[in-house]
């Protein structure tokens, strides 16, 4: 792309440095050795080479709350259920799930399976791990309430001890789970990493070192972590003692921590890795490549409004902002990675009704108006708050791509709604989350990836004082409807209630949806059976295989 030769030379040198830095190769000799090894194993053996943009934050399932941790934990450990090839829950560590007539008691029979240290996986391992989530004040302790586990709500509120959680080991291979009310989604929810088992004896023997290194964890899943070089890489190896090891083909998975998109692309082109997500800058160059795939993800991006803000607490001003910019042009020209414009809460192709109709198809688009309509809403809102102009700050995580989205939003809003001015505040991801939680922002670009495959994973976010609300939105009618949804067992009635709840949210213009994330992927055509999940872990490697060329 650069016309001058010296610029080309500098660019090539920079790329070489990035590759060496990103993969932490110590010398040219070692780089060549690793390169040849990876090429050989990728093409001739059952070895997969991947990249991640960040380190594993934690290997403790009681504390995990991010996609990287979820992906690793779900491949090296296994709960009562796991997500199958088609993203539906299937029995895993449990061989049977007997349900009482009233739907309140599930009796699970465990398979004959061992931890990687040779000890058997027992019902007590589940009791210990589930109670430990509460004792450790784990981020996802609320999932037990979502799953309707008996006394989970009371334990979260401090009204009952954790020992009264509705889970009991009847014997070594029989686990009894008691619910407060029937939970049609229980199997789906039990695939979530928070419900993984842990071996009490091992966890306590490690003390504060537990889960800090690959050797400080034991495994009962298809793979084990054989190596974990912090901030650099980790390695999975097939678990020979896994109960279903005969159906696991991959022998090894190498994951390199590479933050820069240009470095990832260079590693793919040199066959160091087998799959990457392209940046928007590279899509046009590679979209005709045989390895290129465009994937619609289920993660959504949206604007949170601080409802305590004088102007943004006004429904008409929020609605004006939502209508003031071209969402289609944004995904096509700024993101350029297969993302879709979003005019609702639940993304496209995520959920279908009992009669097979898509959620988005049924509810359609919200607040998809013209610039003139947006200007009318703004004028009405400004009159209601007694101001003739508004200045707001847009808080954004300082990660690749977000800055461009923020600049595009600022440009569109200020152009189409000249009474509004927007300042952009770039902060680290962790700080953005802290500011959200403290409600110390005006507007913030936020994201939500589903915890389970059901519209409630999005709809349940907005109840008054909910942990995911983080903007002081409150509608007592909405709260009551969510409660009814949680207690409705008729699938058709429940689905209609969820459609109604989404409509109510946008009648209030509570948030401004931005886009449904898309992934532009380069993946070698000889990789088969690599399952990408719409919720929970990003990948399941259990069914992956490398075919010969």
C-alpha positions as CSV (number, residue, x, y, z in Angstrom):
1,X,0.0,0.0,0.0
2,X,2.9,2.4,0.7
3,X,4.5,3.7,-2.4
4,X,8.0,4.5,-1.2
5,X,10.5,1.6,-0.9
6,X,11.9,2.6,2.5
7,X,8.4,2.6,3.9
8,X,7.8,-0.9,2.6
9,X,11.0,-2.1,4.2
10,X,10.1,-0.5,7.5
11,X,6.7,-2.1,7.4
12,X,8.1,-5.6,6.8
13,X,10.5,-5.1,9.7
14,X,7.8,-4.0,12.0
15,X,5.7,-7.0,11.1
16,X,8.5,-9.3,11.9
17,X,9.1,-7.7,15.3
18,X,5.4,-8.0,16.0
19,X,5.3,-11.7,15.3
20,X,8.3,-12.3,17.4
21,X,6.9,-10.2,20.3
22,X,3.3,-11.6,20.0
23,X,4.4,-15.2,20.3
24,X,7.3,-14.6,22.6
25,X,9.7,-16.5,20.4
26,X,13.2,-16.0,21.8
27,X,15.4,-16.2,18.6
28,X,15.2,-16.6,14.9
29,X,16.3,-20.2,15.2
30,X,13.5,-21.0,17.7
31,X,11.0,-19.2,15.4
32,X,12.0,-21.4,12.5
33,X,11.8,-24.5,14.6
34,X,8.4,-23.7,16.0
35,X,7.2,-22.7,12.5
36,X,8.2,-26.0,10.9
37,X,6.7,-27.9,13.8
38,X,3.4,-26.1,13.7
39,X,3.1,-26.5,9.9
40,X,3.8,-30.2,10.2
41,X,1.4,-30.8,13.0
42,X,-1.4,-28.7,11.5
43,X,-1.2,-30.5,8.2
44,X,-0.2,-34.0,9.2
45,X,-1.3,-34.6,12.8
46,X,-4.2,-33.9,15.0
47,X,-2.9,-30.5,16.3
48,X,-4.8,-27.2,16.1
49,X,-3.1,-23.8,16.5
50,X,-5.3,-20.9,17.6
51,X,-4.9,-17.3,18.8
52,X,-6.6,-15.4,21.6
53,X,-6.3,-11.6,22.1
54,X,-6.0,-12.0,25.9
55,X,-4.7,-14.1,28.6
56,X,-6.9,-16.6,30.6
57,X,-8.2,-14.4,33.5
58,X,-9.0,-17.4,35.7
59,X,-9.1,-21.2,35.8
60,X,-11.4,-21.2,38.8
61,X,-15.0,-21.9,37.7
62,X,-16.3,-20.2,40.8
63,X,-14.9,-16.9,39.6
64,X,-15.0,-17.1,35.8
65,X,-17.0,-14.4,34.0
66,X,-15.4,-14.0,30.6
67,X,-15.4,-15.8,27.3
68,X,-11.8,-16.9,27.4
69,X,-12.1,-18.5,30.8
70,X,-15.5,-20.1,29.8
71,X,-13.9,-21.6,26.6
72,X,-10.9,-23.1,28.4
73,X,-12.9,-24.4,31.4
74,X,-15.6,-25.9,29.2
75,X,-13.0,-27.9,27.2
76,X,-10.9,-29.1,30.2
77,X,-13.8,-29.8,32.5
78,X,-17.3,-31.1,32.2
79,X,-20.6,-30.7,34.2
80,X,-23.8,-32.6,34.3
81,X,-24.7,-31.3,30.8
82,X,-22.6,-29.8,28.0
83,X,-23.5,-27.9,24.8
84,X,-23.6,-30.3,21.9
85,X,-22.7,-29.8,18.2
86,X,-26.0,-28.0,17.5
87,X,-25.8,-25.9,20.7
88,X,-28.4,-28.0,22.5
89,X,-27.8,-29.4,26.0
90,X,-26.8,-33.0,26.2
91,X,-26.0,-35.3,29.1
92,X,-22.3,-35.2,29.9
93,X,-20.9,-36.2,33.3
94,X,-24.4,-37.3,34.1
95,X,-25.7,-40.4,32.3
96,X,-29.3,-39.9,33.4
97,X,-31.6,-37.1,34.6
98,X,-34.8,-38.4,36.3
99,X,-37.4,-35.7,36.9
100,X,-40.1,-35.9,39.6
101,X,-43.8,-35.6,38.5
102,X,-44.0,-32.0,39.9
103,X,-40.8,-31.0,38.0
104,X,-39.1,-29.9,41.3
105,X,-36.6,-32.7,41.8
106,X,-33.9,-33.8,39.4
107,X,-32.0,-37.0,40.3
108,X,-28.8,-37.3,38.3
109,X,-26.8,-40.5,37.9
110,X,-23.1,-39.8,37.3
111,X,-20.9,-41.8,34.9
112,X,-17.9,-43.7,36.0
113,X,-15.3,-41.0,35.4
114,X,-12.1,-39.8,37.0
115,X,-10.3,-36.6,37.6
116,X,-6.9,-36.2,36.0
117,X,-5.2,-37.1,39.3
118,X,-7.0,-40.5,39.3
119,X,-9.7,-39.7,41.9
120,X,-13.3,-40.5,40.9
121,X,-15.7,-37.7,40.0
122,X,-18.5,-37.9,42.6
123,X,-21.8,-36.2,43.5
124,X,-20.0,-34.5,46.4
125,X,-17.8,-32.7,43.9
126,X,-20.9,-30.9,42.5
127,X,-22.2,-30.1,46.0
128,X,-18.9,-28.6,47.0
129,X,-18.3,-26.6,43.8
130,X,-21.8,-25.1,43.7
131,X,-21.7,-24.1,47.4
132,X,-18.2,-22.7,46.9
133,X,-19.5,-20.2,44.2
134,X,-21.6,-18.5,47.0
135,X,-18.8,-18.7,49.5
136,X,-16.4,-17.1,47.0
137,X,-19.0,-14.5,46.1
138,X,-18.6,-15.6,42.5
139,X,-19.7,-13.3,39.7
140,X,-22.3,-15.7,38.4
141,X,-23.8,-16.9,41.7
142,X,-27.0,-15.4,40.4
143,X,-27.1,-18.2,37.8
144,X,-28.4,-20.5,40.6
145,X,-31.3,-18.2,41.0
146,X,-31.9,-18.1,37.3
147,X,-31.9,-22.0,37.3
148,X,-34.4,-21.9,40.2
149,X,-32.2,-24.0,42.5
150,X,-34.0,-24.1,45.9
151,X,-32.9,-21.4,48.3
152,X,-30.5,-19.7,45.9
153,X,-32.4,-16.4,46.2
154,X,-32.5,-16.6,50.0
155,X,-28.7,-17.4,50.1
156,X,-27.9,-14.5,47.8
157,X,-30.0,-12.2,50.1
158,X,-28.1,-13.5,53.2
159,X,-31.3,-15.0,54.6
160,X,-30.1,-18.7,54.6
161,X,-26.8,-20.5,54.8
162,X,-25.2,-21.9,51.7
163,X,-25.6,-25.4,53.1
164,X,-29.3,-25.1,52.4
165,X,-28.8,-24.8,48.6
166,X,-31.0,-27.4,46.9
167,X,-28.2,-29.8,46.0
168,X,-27.4,-33.1,47.8
169,X,-25.2,-36.1,47.3
170,X,-27.3,-39.1,47.9
171,X,-24.4,-41.4,47.4
172,X,-21.1,-41.3,45.4
173,X,-22.8,-41.5,42.0
174,X,-26.3,-39.9,42.7
175,X,-26.9,-36.2,42.8
176,X,-30.2,-34.7,43.8
177,X,-31.0,-31.2,42.7
178,X,-34.2,-29.6,44.1
179,X,-35.8,-26.6,42.5
180,X,-38.0,-23.8,43.9
181,X,-40.2,-24.1,40.8
182,X,-40.0,-26.1,37.6
183,X,-37.2,-24.9,35.3
184,X,-37.7,-25.8,31.6
185,X,-34.3,-24.4,30.8
186,X,-32.4,-26.3,33.5
187,X,-30.4,-28.5,31.1
188,X,-29.4,-25.4,29.1
189,X,-28.3,-23.5,32.2
190,X,-26.3,-26.5,33.6
191,X,-24.0,-26.3,30.6
192,X,-22.7,-23.0,32.0
193,X,-19.2,-23.2,33.5
194,X,-20.4,-21.9,36.9
195,X,-22.0,-25.3,37.4
196,X,-18.8,-27.3,36.8
197,X,-17.7,-29.7,39.6
198,X,-14.6,-29.3,41.8
199,X,-12.7,-31.8,43.9
200,X,-12.7,-30.4,47.5
201,X,-9.6,-32.3,48.6
202,X,-7.5,-31.0,45.7
203,X,-8.8,-27.4,45.9
204,X,-8.1,-27.2,49.6
205,X,-4.7,-28.8,49.2
206,X,-3.7,-26.0,46.8
207,X,-4.8,-23.2,49.1
208,X,-4.2,-19.8,47.5
209,X,-2.3,-21.4,44.6
210,X,-5.5,-23.1,43.3
211,X,-6.1,-22.5,39.6
212,X,-3.1,-20.1,39.2
213,X,-1.1,-22.5,37.0
214,X,-1.9,-25.5,34.8
215,X,-0.6,-27.8,37.6
216,X,-2.8,-26.2,40.2
217,X,-6.0,-27.6,38.5
218,X,-7.3,-31.1,37.8
219,X,-9.4,-31.9,34.9
220,X,-12.3,-34.2,34.0
221,X,-13.1,-33.0,30.5
222,X,-12.0,-33.9,26.9
223,X,-8.7,-32.0,27.3
224,X,-6.2,-31.0,30.0
225,X,-4.0,-27.9,30.2
226,X,-0.5,-29.3,29.9
227,X,1.2,-25.8,29.7
228,X,0.2,-22.3,30.6
229,X,2.7,-19.5,29.9
230,X,0.9,-16.4,31.3
231,X,0.3,-13.6,28.8
232,X,2.0,-15.7,26.1
233,X,0.3,-19.1,25.3
234,X,-1.3,-22.2,26.7
235,X,-1.6,-25.8,25.4
236,X,-4.4,-28.3,25.6
237,X,-3.7,-32.0,25.4
238,X,-6.2,-34.8,25.0
239,X,-7.3,-36.3,28.3
240,X,-6.8,-40.1,27.9
241,X,-8.9,-40.8,31.0
242,X,-12.0,-38.8,29.8
243,X,-15.1,-41.0,29.7
244,X,-15.7,-40.3,26.0
245,X,-12.1,-40.2,24.9
246,X,-12.8,-42.5,21.9
247,X,-14.7,-39.6,20.3
248,X,-12.0,-37.0,20.8
249,X,-9.7,-36.8,17.8
250,X,-7.5,-33.8,18.5
251,X,-4.2,-34.6,20.3
252,X,-3.2,-31.1,21.0
253,X,-4.4,-27.4,20.8
254,X,-1.9,-24.6,21.0
255,X,-3.3,-21.1,21.8
256,X,-1.1,-18.1,21.4
257,X,-1.9,-14.7,23.0
258,X,-1.7,-12.2,20.2
259,X,-3.4,-8.9,20.6
260,X,-2.5,-7.2,17.4
261,X,-4.7,-8.0,14.3
262,X,-1.8,-7.5,11.9
263,X,0.3,-10.0,13.8
264,X,-2.5,-12.6,13.9
265,X,-2.8,-12.2,10.1
266,X,0.9,-12.7,9.6
267,X,0.8,-15.8,11.7
268,X,-2.0,-17.2,9.6
269,X,-0.3,-16.4,6.3
270,X,2.9,-18.2,7.5
271,X,0.8,-21.2,8.7
272,X,1.7,-20.7,12.4
273,X,-2.0,-20.7,13.3
274,X,-5.1,-22.2,11.7
275,X,-7.9,-19.7,12.5
276,X,-8.1,-16.0,13.1
277,X,-10.7,-13.2,13.2
278,X,-9.9,-10.5,10.6
279,X,-9.9,-6.8,11.4
280,X,-12.2,-4.6,9.3
281,X,-9.1,-3.3,7.5
282,X,-8.3,-6.7,6.1
283,X,-11.8,-8.0,5.1
284,X,-11.9,-6.6,1.6
285,X,-8.5,-8.1,0.8
286,X,-9.5,-11.6,2.0
287,X,-13.2,-11.9,1.4
288,X,-12.6,-13.9,-1.8
289,X,-10.1,-16.2,-0.1
290,X,-11.3,-19.9,0.1
291,X,-10.6,-19.8,3.8
292,X,-12.8,-16.8,4.5
293,X,-16.1,-17.1,6.5
294,X,-18.5,-14.4,7.7
295,X,-20.3,-15.4,10.9
296,X,-23.2,-13.6,12.6
297,X,-22.4,-13.7,16.3
298,X,-25.0,-13.4,19.2
299,X,-23.1,-10.6,21.0
300,X,-24.9,-7.3,20.9
301,X,-23.5,-3.8,21.3
302,X,-25.6,-0.9,22.5
303,X,-25.7,2.5,24.2
304,X,-26.5,2.5,27.9
305,X,-28.0,5.8,29.0
306,X,-27.5,7.0,32.6
307,X,-31.2,7.5,33.4
308,X,-30.2,9.8,36.3
309,X,-28.8,12.3,33.8
310,X,-31.1,15.3,33.4
311,X,-31.2,15.0,29.6
312,X,-30.7,11.3,29.1
313,X,-33.3,10.5,31.7
314,X,-35.8,12.0,29.1
315,X,-37.4,9.3,26.9
316,X,-37.7,11.6,23.9
317,X,-34.0,12.6,23.9
318,X,-33.0,8.9,24.2
319,X,-35.3,8.1,21.3
320,X,-33.9,10.9,19.2
321,X,-30.3,9.7,19.7
322,X,-31.3,6.1,18.8
323,X,-32.8,7.4,15.5
324,X,-30.1,10.0,14.6
325,X,-27.5,7.9,12.9
326,X,-27.2,5.4,10.0
327,X,-26.7,1.9,11.5
328,X,-26.5,0.2,8.1
329,X,-23.7,2.5,6.9
330,X,-21.9,1.9,10.2
331,X,-21.7,-1.9,9.9
332,X,-20.9,-1.7,6.2
333,X,-18.3,1.0,6.1
334,X,-16.8,1.3,9.6
335,X,-17.0,-2.3,10.9
336,X,-16.9,-4.2,7.6
337,X,-16.8,-7.6,9.3
338,X,-20.3,-9.1,8.8
339,X,-21.9,-7.3,11.7
340,X,-25.6,-6.5,11.4
341,X,-27.5,-3.3,12.2
342,X,-29.5,-3.8,15.4
343,X,-33.0,-2.4,16.0
344,X,-34.0,-4.5,18.9
345,X,-32.6,-6.3,21.9
346,X,-32.6,-10.0,20.9
347,X,-30.3,-10.6,17.9
348,X,-31.2,-12.2,14.6
349,X,-31.1,-16.0,14.3
350,X,-30.6,-16.5,18.1
351,X,-34.0,-17.8,19.1
352,X,-37.2,-19.2,17.5
353,X,-40.7,-19.5,18.9
354,X,-42.3,-22.9,19.6
355,X,-43.8,-22.7,16.1
356,X,-40.4,-22.0,14.5
357,X,-40.6,-18.3,13.9
358,X,-37.6,-16.1,14.7
359,X,-37.8,-13.6,17.5
360,X,-36.6,-10.7,15.3
361,X,-39.0,-11.8,12.6
362,X,-41.9,-11.7,15.1
363,X,-41.1,-8.4,16.8
364,X,-39.6,-6.5,13.9
365,X,-37.6,-3.3,14.2
366,X,-37.9,-0.6,16.9
367,X,-37.1,3.1,16.7
368,X,-36.1,2.8,13.0
369,X,-37.2,6.3,12.1
370,X,-36.0,9.2,10.0
371,X,-33.7,12.1,10.9
372,X,-36.6,14.5,10.8
373,X,-38.4,12.3,13.3
374,X,-35.3,12.2,15.5
375,X,-35.1,16.0,15.4
376,X,-38.8,16.3,16.5
377,X,-38.2,14.0,19.4
378,X,-35.2,16.0,20.4
379,X,-37.0,19.3,20.2
380,X,-39.8,17.8,22.4
381,X,-37.3,16.4,24.9
382,X,-35.4,19.7,25.2
383,X,-38.6,21.6,25.8
384,X,-39.6,19.1,28.5
385,X,-36.3,19.6,30.4
386,X,-36.1,23.3,29.8
387,X,-32.9,23.4,27.8
388,X,-32.0,24.4,24.3
389,X,-28.8,22.3,24.0
390,X,-27.1,19.3,25.7
391,X,-23.5,18.2,26.1
392,X,-22.8,14.6,26.9
393,X,-19.8,12.4,27.3
394,X,-19.6,9.0,25.5
395,X,-17.5,6.5,27.5
396,X,-15.8,3.8,25.3
397,X,-13.5,0.9,26.0
398,X,-10.1,1.5,24.5
399,X,-10.1,-1.6,22.3
400,X,-9.6,-1.9,18.5
401,X,-12.6,-0.8,16.6
402,X,-14.5,0.9,19.4
403,X,-12.8,4.2,18.8
404,X,-14.0,4.3,15.2
405,X,-17.6,3.4,16.3
406,X,-17.5,6.2,18.9
407,X,-16.2,8.7,16.3
408,X,-18.9,7.7,13.9
409,X,-21.6,8.1,16.5
410,X,-20.3,11.5,17.5
411,X,-20.1,12.7,13.9
412,X,-23.7,11.5,13.1
413,X,-25.3,12.7,16.3
414,X,-23.7,16.2,16.1
415,X,-24.5,16.5,12.4
416,X,-28.2,15.3,12.6
417,X,-28.9,16.7,16.1
418,X,-26.9,19.9,16.2
419,X,-28.3,20.8,19.7
420,X,-26.3,17.8,21.0
421,X,-22.6,17.8,21.4
422,X,-20.6,14.6,22.3
423,X,-17.2,14.2,24.0
424,X,-15.5,10.8,23.7
425,X,-13.8,9.3,26.8
426,X,-11.6,6.3,26.0
427,X,-10.9,4.1,29.1
428,X,-9.5,0.6,29.7
429,X,-12.1,-2.2,29.6
430,X,-11.9,-2.8,33.3
431,X,-12.4,0.9,34.1
432,X,-15.4,1.1,31.7
433,X,-17.0,-1.7,33.6
434,X,-16.3,0.0,37.0
435,X,-17.8,3.2,35.7
436,X,-20.9,1.4,34.4
437,X,-21.3,-0.4,37.8
438,X,-21.0,2.9,39.7
439,X,-23.2,4.7,37.1
440,X,-20.5,7.3,36.7
441,X,-21.1,8.0,33.0
442,X,-23.5,9.8,30.6
443,X,-23.6,7.3,27.7
444,X,-21.4,4.3,27.3
445,X,-20.9,1.7,24.5
446,X,-21.6,-1.6,26.2
447,X,-21.8,-5.2,25.0
448,X,-23.7,-8.3,26.1
449,X,-23.0,-11.9,25.1
450,X,-25.7,-14.4,26.0
451,X,-25.2,-16.7,29.0
452,X,-27.6,-19.2,27.7
453,X,-29.6,-19.8,24.5
454,X,-33.0,-18.2,25.4
455,X,-34.2,-14.6,25.0
456,X,-34.4,-14.2,28.7
457,X,-30.6,-13.9,28.8
458,X,-31.2,-10.4,27.2
459,X,-34.6,-9.5,28.6
460,X,-33.7,-10.3,32.2
461,X,-31.0,-7.7,32.2
462,X,-33.3,-4.7,32.7
463,X,-35.2,-5.4,35.9
464,X,-35.0,-2.8,38.5
465,X,-31.7,-2.9,40.4
466,X,-30.6,-6.0,38.4
467,X,-26.8,-6.6,38.4
468,X,-26.7,-6.1,34.6
469,X,-29.0,-3.0,34.5
470,X,-26.2,-0.6,35.5
471,X,-28.2,2.5,34.4
472,X,-31.0,2.9,36.9
473,X,-33.7,2.1,34.3
474,X,-36.9,1.1,36.2
475,X,-40.3,0.1,35.1
476,X,-42.5,-1.8,37.6
477,X,-44.7,-3.2,34.7
478,X,-41.5,-4.6,33.1
479,X,-40.4,-6.1,36.4
480,X,-43.8,-7.7,36.8
481,X,-43.8,-9.1,33.3
482,X,-40.3,-10.6,33.8
483,X,-41.5,-12.3,37.0
484,X,-44.5,-13.8,35.1
485,X,-42.1,-15.1,32.4
486,X,-40.0,-16.8,35.0
487,X,-43.1,-18.6,36.4
488,X,-44.7,-19.5,33.1
489,X,-44.4,-23.1,32.0
490,X,-46.4,-23.0,28.8
491,X,-43.8,-22.4,26.0
492,X,-46.1,-20.5,23.7
493,X,-47.4,-18.1,26.4
494,X,-43.9,-17.6,27.8
495,X,-42.5,-16.7,24.3
496,X,-45.3,-14.2,23.7
497,X,-44.5,-12.6,27.1
498,X,-40.8,-12.3,26.1
499,X,-41.9,-10.5,22.9
500,X,-44.0,-8.2,24.9
501,X,-41.2,-7.4,27.3
502,X,-38.9,-6.4,24.5
503,X,-41.6,-4.1,23.1
504,X,-42.0,-2.5,26.5
505,X,-38.3,-1.8,26.8
506,X,-38.3,0.1,23.5
507,X,-41.6,1.9,24.2
508,X,-39.4,3.4,27.0
509,X,-36.5,3.9,24.6
510,X,-34.5,2.5,27.5
511,X,-31.3,1.7,25.4
512,X,-30.1,2.4,21.9
513,X,-29.0,-0.8,20.1
514,X,-26.0,-0.4,17.9
515,X,-25.2,-3.7,16.1
516,X,-25.1,-7.4,16.3
517,X,-21.4,-8.4,16.1
518,X,-20.2,-10.3,13.1
519,X,-17.0,-12.2,12.7
520,X,-14.9,-12.2,9.6
521,X,-12.9,-15.4,9.9
522,X,-10.0,-17.0,8.1
523,X,-10.0,-20.8,8.9
524,X,-8.2,-23.6,7.1
525,X,-10.5,-25.7,5.1
526,X,-9.1,-29.0,6.5
527,X,-10.4,-28.1,10.0
528,X,-13.7,-30.0,10.5
529,X,-16.1,-30.1,13.5
530,X,-14.8,-26.9,15.2
531,X,-18.0,-25.8,17.0
532,X,-18.6,-22.1,17.6
533,X,-21.3,-21.6,20.2
534,X,-23.7,-18.6,20.3
535,X,-23.5,-18.5,24.2
536,X,-21.2,-19.7,26.9
537,X,-17.8,-20.9,25.6
538,X,-16.8,-19.6,22.2
539,X,-15.6,-23.1,21.0
540,X,-16.0,-26.8,21.7
541,X,-13.0,-28.8,20.5
542,X,-14.4,-32.2,21.5
543,X,-15.5,-33.0,17.9
544,X,-12.8,-31.1,16.0
545,X,-10.5,-33.0,13.6
546,X,-7.8,-32.1,11.1
547,X,-8.3,-33.7,7.7
548,X,-5.3,-34.5,5.5
549,X,-4.7,-32.4,2.4
